[in-house]
Protein backbone atom coordinates (compact mmCIF):
# COMPACT_ATOMS: atom_id res chain seq x y z
CA UNK A 1 0.00 0.00 0.00
CA UNK A 2 1.48 3.38 -0.99
CA UNK A 3 1.94 6.22 1.49
CA UNK A 4 -0.43 8.45 -0.50
CA UNK A 5 -3.10 5.77 -0.29
CA UNK A 6 -2.62 5.46 3.48
CA UNK A 7 -2.89 9.24 3.84
CA UNK A 8 -6.12 9.23 1.83
CA UNK A 9 -7.49 6.43 4.00
CA UNK A 10 -6.60 8.29 7.19
CA UNK A 11 -8.34 11.40 5.87
CA UNK A 12 -11.36 9.28 4.95
CA UNK A 13 -11.54 7.76 8.42
CA UNK A 14 -11.16 11.17 10.05
CA UNK A 15 -14.11 12.31 7.94
CA UNK A 16 -16.10 9.24 9.02
CA UNK A 17 -15.31 9.87 12.70
CA UNK A 18 -16.34 13.49 12.26
CA UNK A 19 -19.64 12.52 10.58
CA UNK A 20 -20.42 9.87 13.17
CA UNK A 21 -19.21 11.67 16.25
CA UNK A 22 -20.19 15.24 15.62
CA UNK A 23 -23.77 14.36 14.72
CA UNK A 24 -24.52 12.15 17.75
CA UNK A 25 -25.36 15.00 20.16
CA UNK A 26 -27.51 16.66 17.50
CA UNK A 27 -29.42 13.43 16.86
CA UNK A 28 -30.01 13.17 20.60
CA UNK A 29 -31.14 16.78 20.74
CA UNK A 30 -33.38 16.35 17.68
CA UNK A 31 -35.17 13.40 19.26
CA UNK A 32 -36.19 15.30 22.39
CA UNK A 33 -39.89 14.90 23.00
CA UNK A 34 -39.97 11.33 21.73
CA UNK A 35 -40.51 10.09 25.29
CA UNK A 36 -43.76 12.10 25.48
CA UNK A 37 -45.45 10.14 22.70
CA UNK A 38 -47.90 7.63 24.13
CA UNK A 39 -50.17 5.31 22.15
CA UNK A 40 -52.43 2.44 23.15
CA UNK A 41 -50.46 -0.43 21.59
CA UNK A 42 -46.93 -1.10 20.43
CA UNK A 43 -47.71 -0.85 16.71
CA UNK A 44 -49.30 2.59 17.04
CA UNK A 45 -46.54 3.60 19.46
CA UNK A 46 -43.82 2.60 17.00
CA UNK A 47 -45.53 4.30 14.06
CA UNK A 48 -46.09 7.49 16.07
CA UNK A 49 -42.45 7.55 17.16
CA UNK A 50 -41.20 7.01 13.60
CA UNK A 51 -43.50 9.76 12.32
CA UNK A 52 -42.31 12.08 15.06
CA UNK A 53 -38.67 11.53 14.14
CA UNK A 54 -38.94 11.71 10.35
CA UNK A 55 -40.92 14.95 10.50
CA UNK A 56 -38.30 16.78 12.60
CA UNK A 57 -35.52 18.37 10.57
CA UNK A 58 -33.54 18.67 13.81
CA UNK A 59 -33.33 14.88 13.79
CA UNK A 60 -33.31 14.07 10.06
CA UNK A 61 -30.44 16.35 8.98
CA UNK A 62 -27.94 15.10 11.58
CA UNK A 63 -29.04 11.52 10.88
CA UNK A 64 -28.41 11.93 7.15
CA UNK A 65 -24.97 13.39 7.85
CA UNK A 66 -24.28 10.50 10.20
CA UNK A 67 -25.34 7.97 7.57
CA UNK A 68 -23.18 9.68 4.95
CA UNK A 69 -20.26 8.85 7.23
CA UNK A 70 -21.22 5.20 6.90
CA UNK A 71 -21.07 5.45 3.11
CA UNK A 72 -17.58 6.95 3.30
CA UNK A 73 -16.61 4.28 5.85
CA UNK A 74 -17.62 1.36 3.63
CA UNK A 75 -16.00 2.92 0.59
CA UNK A 76 -12.73 3.58 2.42
CA UNK A 77 -12.83 0.25 4.23
CA UNK A 78 -12.57 -1.56 0.92
CA UNK A 79 -9.21 0.09 0.28
CA UNK A 80 -7.86 0.46 3.81
CA UNK A 81 -5.85 -1.48 6.30
CA UNK A 82 -8.14 -2.64 9.11
CA UNK A 83 -5.41 -2.00 11.67
CA UNK A 84 -5.91 1.71 10.94
CA UNK A 85 -9.64 1.71 10.19
CA UNK A 86 -11.00 0.51 13.50
CA UNK A 87 -8.83 2.51 15.93
CA UNK A 88 -9.17 5.75 14.00
CA UNK A 89 -12.92 5.65 13.49
CA UNK A 90 -13.98 4.26 16.86
CA UNK A 91 -11.70 6.30 19.07
CA UNK A 92 -12.05 9.57 17.21
CA UNK A 93 -15.84 9.20 17.00
CA UNK A 94 -15.87 9.32 20.81
CA UNK A 95 -13.72 12.47 20.77
CA UNK A 96 -15.85 14.25 18.18
CA UNK A 97 -19.01 13.31 20.09
CA UNK A 98 -17.59 14.77 23.28
CA UNK A 99 -16.42 17.95 21.56
CA UNK A 100 -19.75 18.48 19.79
CA UNK A 101 -21.69 17.88 23.00
CA UNK A 102 -19.47 20.42 24.72
CA UNK A 103 -20.12 22.93 21.92
CA UNK A 104 -23.90 22.67 22.32
CA UNK A 105 -23.71 23.14 26.06
CA UNK A 106 -23.33 19.68 27.53
CA UNK A 107 -20.43 19.98 29.92
CA UNK A 108 -17.59 17.49 30.15
CA UNK A 109 -16.91 17.82 33.85
CA UNK A 110 -14.02 15.60 34.69
CA UNK A 111 -10.47 16.19 33.57
CA UNK A 112 -9.93 12.46 33.14
CA UNK A 113 -12.16 12.59 30.03
CA UNK A 114 -10.00 15.31 28.52
CA UNK A 115 -6.82 13.44 29.42
CA UNK A 116 -8.27 10.27 27.91
CA UNK A 117 -9.08 12.09 24.67
CA UNK A 118 -5.51 13.42 24.49
CA UNK A 119 -4.16 9.89 24.97
CA UNK A 120 -6.46 8.62 22.21
CA UNK A 121 -5.23 11.29 19.80
CA UNK A 122 -1.62 10.40 20.62
CA UNK A 123 -2.36 6.69 20.16
CA UNK A 124 -4.04 7.19 16.79
CA UNK A 125 -1.14 9.36 15.71
CA UNK A 126 1.33 6.66 16.72
CA UNK A 127 -0.63 3.96 14.89
CA UNK A 128 -0.78 6.10 11.76
CA UNK A 129 2.90 6.98 11.95
CA UNK A 130 3.91 3.36 12.53
CA UNK A 131 1.88 2.23 9.54
CA UNK A 132 3.58 4.82 7.34
CA UNK A 133 7.04 3.84 8.55
CA UNK A 134 6.69 0.19 7.55
CA UNK A 135 6.14 1.11 3.93
CA UNK A 136 9.33 0.38 1.96
CA UNK A 137 10.96 3.40 0.34
CA UNK A 138 10.39 3.10 -3.41
CA UNK A 139 12.66 5.94 -4.55
C-alpha positions in Angstrom: 0.0 0.0 0.0 1.5 3.4 -1.0 1.9 6.2 1.5 -0.4 8.5 -0.5 -3.1 5.8 -0.3 -2.6 5.5 3.5 -2.9 9.2 3.8 -6.1 9.2 1.8 -7.5 6.4 4.0 -6.6 8.3 7.2 -8.3 11.4 5.9 -11.4 9.3 5.0 -11.5 7.8 8.4 -11.2 11.2 10.0 -14.1 12.3 7.9 -16.1 9.2 9.0 -15.3 9.9 12.7 -16.3 13.5 12.3 -19.6 12.5 10.6 -20.4 9.9 13.2 -19.2 11.7 16.2 -20.2 15.2 15.6 -23.8 14.4 14.7 -24.5 12.2 17.7 -25.4 15.0 20.2 -27.5 16.7 17.5 -29.4 13.4 16.9 -30.0 13.2 20.6 -31.1 16.8 20.7 -33.4 16.3 17.7 -35.2 13.4 19.3 -36.2 15.3 22.4 -39.9 14.9 23.0 -40.0 11.3 21.7 -40.5 10.1 25.3 -43.8 12.1 25.5 -45.4 10.1 22.7 -47.9 7.6 24.1 -50.2 5.3 22.1 -52.4 2.4 23.2 -50.5 -0.4 21.6 -46.9 -1.1 20.4 -47.7 -0.9 16.7 -49.3 2.6 17.0 -46.5 3.6 19.5 -43.8 2.6 17.0 -45.5 4.3 14.1 -46.1 7.5 16.1 -42.4 7.6 17.2 -41.2 7.0 13.6 -43.5 9.8 12.3 -42.3 12.1 15.1 -38.7 11.5 14.1 -38.9 11.7 10.3 -40.9 14.9 10.5 -38.3 16.8 12.6 -35.5 18.4 10.6 -33.5 18.7 13.8 -33.3 14.9 13.8 -33.3 14.1 10.1 -30.4 16.3 9.0 -27.9 15.1 11.6 -29.0 11.5 10.9 -28.4 11.9 7.1 -25.0 13.4 7.8 -24.3 10.5 10.2 -25.3 8.0 7.6 -23.2 9.7 5.0 -20.3 8.9 7.2 -21.2 5.2 6.9 -21.1 5.5 3.1 -17.6 7.0 3.3 -16.6 4.3 5.9 -17.6 1.4 3.6 -16.0 2.9 0.6 -12.7 3.6 2.4 -12.8 0.2 4.2 -12.6 -1.6 0.9 -9.2 0.1 0.3 -7.9 0.5 3.8 -5.9 -1.5 6.3 -8.1 -2.6 9.1 -5.4 -2.0 11.7 -5.9 1.7 10.9 -9.6 1.7 10.2 -11.0 0.5 13.5 -8.8 2.5 15.9 -9.2 5.8 14.0 -12.9 5.6 13.5 -14.0 4.3 16.9 -11.7 6.3 19.1 -12.1 9.6 17.2 -15.8 9.2 17.0 -15.9 9.3 20.8 -13.7 12.5 20.8 -15.9 14.2 18.2 -19.0 13.3 20.1 -17.6 14.8 23.3 -16.4 17.9 21.6 -19.7 18.5 19.8 -21.7 17.9 23.0 -19.5 20.4 24.7 -20.1 22.9 21.9 -23.9 22.7 22.3 -23.7 23.1 26.1 -23.3 19.7 27.5 -20.4 20.0 29.9 -17.6 17.5 30.2 -16.9 17.8 33.9 -14.0 15.6 34.7 -10.5 16.2 33.6 -9.9 12.5 33.1 -12.2 12.6 30.0 -10.0 15.3 28.5 -6.8 13.4 29.4 -8.3 10.3 27.9 -9.1 12.1 24.7 -5.5 13.4 24.5 -4.2 9.9 25.0 -6.5 8.6 22.2 -5.2 11.3 19.8 -1.6 10.4 20.6 -2.4 6.7 20.2 -4.0 7.2 16.8 -1.1 9.4 15.7 1.3 6.7 16.7 -0.6 4.0 14.9 -0.8 6.1 11.8 2.9 7.0 11.9 3.9 3.4 12.5 1.9 2.2 9.5 3.6 4.8 7.3 7.0 3.8 8.6 6.7 0.2 7.6 6.1 1.1 3.9 9.3 0.4 2.0 11.0 3.4 0.3 10.4 3.1 -3.4 12.7 5.9 -4.5 
